[in-house]
Amino acid sequence: MENILEIFQIGNDFVKNVIVDTILLNLTQGKYFMSKILCTGGAGFIGSHLVDKLIELGHEVIVVDNLSTGKAENINPKADFINWDISEYYTNGSLDYIFHLAALPSVPYSIEHPTKTHRVNVNGTYNILKSASDMKVKKVIFASTAALYGECEKPARESDKIFPKSPYALHKAIGEAYMGLFSEVYGLPTISLRFFNVYGKRCDPNSDYSLVISKFLKLRSEKKPLSIYGNGRQTRDFVYIDDVVDACILAMESEIKNEVINICTGKEISINDLADIIGGEKVYLPSRKGDVFRTIGNNMKAKALLQWTPKVQIWEGIRLMEEM
Ligand SMILES: NC(=O)c1ccc[n+]([C@@H]2O[C@H](COP(=O)([O-])OP(=O)(O)OC[C@H]3O[C@@H](n4cnc5c(N)ncnc54)[C@H](O)[C@@H]3O)[C@@H](O)[C@H]2O)c1
């Protein structure tokens, strides 16, 4: 702000005009209007980054999270925090938007605990939608997953048939179906974003179910071999956290509604190659139940509808994580 005032005092007319035009353009597009936004799962890995960005953009943010996998220290101090289990109905009077990210997001955990994860991932999602519909929010953005494609023979498109291979994947498919139902029957605008393998800082490397990149970085720092499930030739489409956050914000700001959109890079890398980039000895363990061999997405729909393109390449993303 001080810099802007300085520029105005210096009296550079060209710069002044550019600033005024930009502000007017953004105002007409509604970008500077503050919204009241609820983010479920805002203490978790993806949710906490999203909350930080929303607050940076000037929005008022409420985090609803029961801290089951998330951490209190992840929560932006400028957000209001409500410690709540979404298995119970939650309402907040009035809200503009809801990002629904709270979930028990692990494939193996859902296989071991199908009832518990169903309660959170399915009943919780229903509760959030019912609440959103009662509050007449402008849009719900739902964190869905590539897991519902099952095996990908080619880059998965949103129109492809889905083959959920775990309770978790099925829960997300039911969540998407509920998003569609609430849009159609109750007129509630929704968007389901199918995240592929998201990585970045705050991705917990200590849990049994942690995502592979943070786990590898931790193992390397402890000078332990990188543990690989199966033969390591399985591939994943890794997408960096900042790109995912950008996609979420674009989904909120856009006029697009009642869509399912892949959020992926369209590039795959094998776990062996990933281990080589990170470096260190490898050790092979038996494959895990529910793990698929190949995951890769097609992101043309995100490009066309949201004007979203991932910016961070895998080696850059890993370097950014190493610097943190
Ligand atoms: N990380 C990925 O690669 C990835 C990929 C696809 C989809 N997703 C989806 O994105 C969302 C966020 O994933 P993440 O990686 O940040 O996971 P995360 O575990 O870090 O975050 C989930 C958050 O939900 C909270 N939560 C869990 N149960 C709750 C309950 N009953 N009530 C309230 N809060 C509860 C947890 O405490 C945690 O803060 C999830 O819905 C997940 O399914 C993630």
Ligand as a Chemical Component Dictionary entry (heavy atoms), coordinates in Angstrom:
data_LIG
# 
_chem_comp.id                   LIG 
_chem_comp.type                 NON-POLYMER 
_chem_comp.pdbx_formal_charge   0 
_chem_comp.three_letter_code    LIG 
# 
loop_
_chem_comp_atom.comp_id 
_chem_comp_atom.atom_id 
_chem_comp_atom.alt_atom_id 
_chem_comp_atom.type_symbol 
_chem_comp_atom.charge 
_chem_comp_atom.model_Cartn_x 
_chem_comp_atom.model_Cartn_y 
_chem_comp_atom.model_Cartn_z 
_chem_comp_atom.pdbx_ordinal 
LIG N1  N1  N 0  -3.501  -34.851 -0.729 1  
LIG C1  C1  C 0  -3.865  -35.365 -1.884 2  
LIG O1  O1  O 0  -3.031  -35.764 -2.707 3  
LIG C2  C2  C 0  -5.330  -35.472 -2.234 4  
LIG C3  C3  C 0  -5.669  -36.043 -3.469 5  
LIG C4  C4  C 0  -7.006  -36.133 -3.807 6  
LIG C5  C5  C 0  -7.984  -35.635 -2.960 7  
LIG N2  N2  N 1  -7.624  -35.105 -1.764 8  
LIG C6  C6  C 0  -8.700  -34.602 -0.909 9  
LIG O2  O2  O 0  -8.376  -33.284 -0.492 10 
LIG C7  C7  C 0  -8.858  -33.076 0.839  11 
LIG C8  C8  C 0  -7.723  -32.588 1.721  12 
LIG O3  O3  O 0  -6.715  -33.601 1.750  13 
LIG P1  P1  P 0  -5.360  -33.417 2.580  14 
LIG O4  O4  O 0  -4.301  -34.152 1.840  15 
LIG O5  O5  O -1 -5.165  -31.977 2.905  16 
LIG O6  O6  O 0  -5.686  -34.263 3.882  17 
LIG P2  P2  P 0  -5.498  -33.881 5.412  18 
LIG O7  O7  O 0  -5.694  -35.138 6.175  19 
LIG O8  O8  O 0  -4.236  -33.137 5.629  20 
LIG O9  O9  O 0  -6.726  -32.897 5.671  21 
LIG C9  C9  C 0  -8.024  -33.343 5.978  22 
LIG C10 C10 C 0  -8.536  -32.475 7.116  23 
LIG O10 O10 O 0  -9.867  -32.900 7.449  24 
LIG C11 C11 C 0  -9.983  -32.904 8.863  25 
LIG N3  N3  N 0  -11.045 -33.831 9.250  26 
LIG C12 C12 C 0  -11.035 -35.183 9.129  27 
LIG N4  N4  N 0  -12.172 -35.692 9.616  28 
LIG C13 C13 C 0  -12.919 -34.639 10.049 29 
LIG C14 C14 C 0  -14.188 -34.531 10.659 30 
LIG N5  N5  N 0  -14.936 -35.616 10.948 31 
LIG N6  N6  N 0  -14.670 -33.299 10.961 32 
LIG C15 C15 C 0  -13.918 -32.191 10.691 33 
LIG N7  N7  N 0  -12.711 -32.241 10.132 34 
LIG C16 C16 C 0  -12.206 -33.458 9.815  35 
LIG C17 C17 C 0  -8.627  -33.342 9.362  36 
LIG O11 O11 O 0  -8.381  -33.020 10.724 37 
LIG C18 C18 C 0  -7.707  -32.602 8.398  38 
LIG O12 O12 O 0  -7.373  -31.322 8.891  39 
LIG C19 C19 C 0  -9.478  -34.391 1.296  40 
LIG O13 O13 O 0  -10.861 -34.324 1.085  41 
LIG C20 C20 C 0  -8.859  -35.406 0.373  42 
LIG O14 O14 O 0  -9.701  -36.515 0.185  43 
LIG C21 C21 C 0  -6.328  -35.011 -1.384 44 
# 
loop_
_chem_comp_bond.comp_id 
_chem_comp_bond.atom_id_1 
_chem_comp_bond.atom_id_2 
_chem_comp_bond.value_order 
_chem_comp_bond.pdbx_ordinal 
LIG N1  C1  SING 1  
LIG C1  O1  DOUB 2  
LIG C1  C2  SING 3  
LIG C2  C3  SING 4  
LIG C2  C21 DOUB 5  
LIG C3  C4  DOUB 6  
LIG C4  C5  SING 7  
LIG C5  N2  DOUB 8  
LIG N2  C6  SING 9  
LIG N2  C21 SING 10 
LIG C6  O2  SING 11 
LIG C6  C20 SING 12 
LIG O2  C7  SING 13 
LIG C7  C8  SING 14 
LIG C7  C19 SING 15 
LIG C8  O3  SING 16 
LIG O3  P1  SING 17 
LIG P1  O4  DOUB 18 
LIG P1  O5  SING 19 
LIG P1  O6  SING 20 
LIG O6  P2  SING 21 
LIG P2  O7  DOUB 22 
LIG P2  O8  SING 23 
LIG P2  O9  SING 24 
LIG O9  C9  SING 25 
LIG C9  C10 SING 26 
LIG C10 O10 SING 27 
LIG C10 C18 SING 28 
LIG O10 C11 SING 29 
LIG C11 N3  SING 30 
LIG C11 C17 SING 31 
LIG N3  C12 SING 32 
LIG N3  C16 SING 33 
LIG C12 N4  DOUB 34 
LIG N4  C13 SING 35 
LIG C13 C14 SING 36 
LIG C13 C16 DOUB 37 
LIG C14 N5  SING 38 
LIG C14 N6  DOUB 39 
LIG N6  C15 SING 40 
LIG C15 N7  DOUB 41 
LIG N7  C16 SING 42 
LIG C17 O11 SING 43 
LIG C17 C18 SING 44 
LIG C18 O12 SING 45 
LIG C19 O13 SING 46 
LIG C19 C20 SING 47 
LIG C20 O14 SING 48 
# 
